[in-house]
Amino acid sequence: MKSTPTRNFAASMVLAAACWGLGGVMTKSMLADVPPLTLLVAQLVVSVLFLWAIVLAQKLRLPQRRDALRLGLTGLLNPGLAYTFSLIGLTLTTASMSALLWGTEPILILILAGLILRERLAPTLIGLAAVAMLGMVMILGLGGNGGSWLGNALILAGVACCAYYTVITRRLAADADPLLVIAVQQTFALIWALAIWPIELLRGETAVISLSTWLWAAVSGLTYYAFAFWFYIVGLKRVPASTAGQFLNLISIFGVAGATIFLGERLGLPQWLGAFLILAAVAGIVRGQQRAEVAARSLSIDA
């Protein structure tokens, strides 16, 4: 019973990583048929409609205008700017380089959490983060085409937006319902996507898109945005941002697993070893969180 809070936050983070990893595979496959901004708009429309339907069904109390604006501005960061940069960048660089660049996000969150939130970064956490980073590099590999510098720069900009989003949301969403938080954030992100969508339309980059592709866009929108962000915010409210961010290393495992199942790709020995290192590091982080909870309860009892 004592480890229930830790199990809850860990389950939320693992589910978020699974949604982002598998949703990423679906998104990458659809970029061959759907322009990036069109795909972003389609995914966000489905996600926003789904989220607000649940908000209305649960009759959640809407935030005050000032709080809604503050949450909405974080939504412009992520998924607004972050996924705009990422999707455009992905069309200019390789999928492996994109995944490798996204692998730097947990470390960046660790640094920003220490600088902005003044979170205490235990040496054990830093060490486990380094192990997870090594595992991620082994899974994705360092060989192959590095893509274009512009595509890589856009993806790095998206990574920075996501990392800053995690740190800011950890502070702003402390007392808010996670569902309401992401509904407001993604509404602002959708407004941003609709505002820049005409750029793509005017350039004539749209094409005839089949009904099945639109259906997959809807499924990926629910997976990649609605469910992934929902699970992530639920977990983020329970632990420091520096701890939550390390679970993002699991995205590469789920991404590779999705590519293996749906695209027929196969893992080599280094990738299996990398997956083991990430899982071991995440297990160590969960164990450390359990010990921290036990110590906090002991102090409260003694007091």
N, C-alpha and C positions, 0 to 999 in steps of 0.2 A: 504493500500500500504506500510505503514511503516514496517509492520511485514513480508514482502515478504522474505528477506534474512533468517530470522529465520525459516519461514515455509519451505524454500528450504532445509536448513541443517537438520531440524528435519525429513522431509520426507526421505532424503537420509539415515539417521541413522536408522529410523524405518524399511526401506526396507532392509538395511544390516542385522539388527537383525532378520528380518523375514527369509531371505535367510539362515542365519547360523542356526537358530532354526529348520526350516523345513528340511534343508539339513542335519543337524545333525541326525534327525530321520531316514532319508533314509540311511545315512552312517552307523549308528548303526545296522540297520536291515540287511545290506549287509555284515557286518563283520562275520556273521554266515556262509556265503558261500564263501567269498573272503578273502584271507590273507591280513593283514593290509598294507604291503608295495606294494603288487600288486594293491590293491585298490587305494592307494595314487598315484601310477604311472598312472593308468588308468584315474583317475579324473583330474590330472594335465595335461596329454596329451590333453584331450578334452578342458580344459580351456585355455591352452596356444595357441592351434590352433585357437580357437574361437577369442581370444584377438588379436592375430597378424593379423588375417584376417580383423578385423575391423580397426586396425592401418593402414594396407596397403590400405584399401578401403578409409579411410579418409586422406591418404597421410600425416600423421603426421611426423614432423621432428624428426629424431632419436636423442637421447641425445649424447653428446660427450663421448668418451671412459671412461674418468675418472668419469663422472657423472653416466654413465651406471653401472660402477663397484660398485660405492657407493650404488646405488639403488639395484643392484643385491645382494650385501652382506646382505642387510636388508631382501631380499627375502629368503636367506638361514635361517634367523631367523624364518620368518613366511611367507609362510606356510611350509618351508623346515623342520627345526628342530622341530618347534612347533607341526606340525601335525604328524611328525614321532613319537615323544614321545607320543602324545595324542592317536594315533591309536593303538600303541603297548600297551600302558598303559590300554586302554579300553578293551583289550582282557584279562587283568589280574585283573580287578577290576569291580565293579558294575556300571551300567549306572547312578544310582542315586548319587553315590559317585563322579563319574566323573563330573556330572553336578554341584554338590555342590562345588567341587574344582575350576571349571571354574568360579563359581560365585565370586571368590576372585579377578578376573582380574580387574574390574573397580576400586576397592580400590587400587590395586597395581599401576594402571595407575595414579591414583590421587597422590600417593606418589612420583612416578618417575617424573611426570610432575613438581612437586614442586622442586625436587632436581636437575633435569637435565636441564629443560627448564626455571626454575625460575618463573613459572607461579604463580600468586597470587591466593591462595586458599581461597575464601571467606567462612566465617563460615556457611553461608546459603548453599553453595554447599556441604560442608563437612557434614552438617546435613542431606541434602536430599540424599546424597550418603549412609549414615548410614540407612536411612529409606528404600531405595531401597534394600540394603543388607539384612535387616530384612525380607523384602517381598520375596526376592529370597530364603532365608532359609525356610520360611513358605511354599513356593510352593514346594520345593524339599523335605523337611522333613529331620529330623535328625535320624530317626530310620533305622532299617534294617541292612543288612550286609555291613561292611565297606570296603570290598575288601582286596586285598593284599597290603602290604606296598610298594612293588616294583612298582605295578601298580599305586598307588597313587603318589609315588615320580616321576614317569615318567610324569604323567599328570601335576603335579605342575611345573615340568621343562618346559613343553609346555606352561603353563600359563605365566610363567616368560618371556619366549621368546616372546609371543604375546604382553605382556604389554610393554616390552622394544621396540618392533617393532613399536608400536603406537607412542611412544615418539620420536623415531629417525625419523620415516617417517614424522611426523608433521614438523620437521625441514628441512629435505632433499627435500620434495615434495612441498614446498611452491609455487614454480613458474613453476612446471611441470604439464603436462596434466595427470589427474588421470588414464586414460586408458593406457597411455604409461608407467606410473609408475608401475602398476600392471602387465603389459605384461613383462617388464624387470624383475621384482621381481619373478614372477612365472616361468619364463624361468630358472633362476638360481635355484629355488626350484626344478624344474623338473630334472635339471642336477644332483642335490644332490640325488633325489629319484632314478634316474637311476643308480647312482654310488653305492648305498647301496642295491639295489634290488637283485643282485646276492646272497647276504647273505641268503635271504629267499628262493631263487630258489635252492641253494646248499643244504639247509636243507630239501628239498623235501616237503615244505609246500604248494605247489600249488596243485590245484585239477581241475577237469573238471568243467568249469563254463558255465552256459547256456547263450544263446543269450539274453534272457530277463534280466538277471542279468547284463550283459555288458551294455545294454541299460540304465538300472537304474543307473549304475555307471556313464555313460555319463551325464545323467540328473542331478545327484547329483554333478558331477564335475562342471557343469555350474552354478548350484545354489550355492554351497558351496564355490567355489573359484572365478569364473569369476564375477558373479553378486554381491555377498556379498562384496568382496574386492573393486569392482568398486564403489558401493554405499558408502562404508565406507570411502574411500579416498576422494571422492567428499565432504562428510560432514566434514571430518577431516581438510580439507584445509580452512574451513570457521570459525572454532571455536577452542579454546584451547583444547589441548589433554585431560586435566582434565575434561572438559565438555563433549567432545565426548565419552570418555570412559564410562560415566555413562549410556549411551544408551544401552550398552552391557547387562545391566540387563534385557532388554526386550527379550533377546534370550531365557531365561528360560520360559517366557510366550508362545512364539511361539513354543518352543520345546514341552511343555506340551500340547498345543493345537494340534500340529501335532500328538503326541502320542494318544490323545483322538480321533482324526478323523480317523487315519490310523491303530492304534493298539487297539482301543476299550477301552482305559484306561479312568477312570472317576476322576473328581476333587472332593476333599472333601472341607469342609468349611474353614479349615486353608489355603488351596491352593487358594481359591477364595479371601480370605482376603489378602494373600500375593500378588496376582496379582493386587489387588486394590492399595496396598501400592506402588508397583513399578510404576504403571501408574500415581499415584498422585505425586510421586517423580519426574518422568520424566516431567510431566506437569509443575511442579515447576521450573525445570531446564530450560525448554523452555521459561517460563515466565520471568525468570531471564535474559536469553539471550536477550529477546526482550527489557527489560528495559535497559540493557547495550548498545544496539544499539541506542536506543533513546537518552541516555545520551551522547554517543559519537558524534551523529549528532548535538546535542545541543552545545557541546563544539566547534565543527568545525565551526558552524555558528557564535558563539560568537567571535571566533578568527578572 
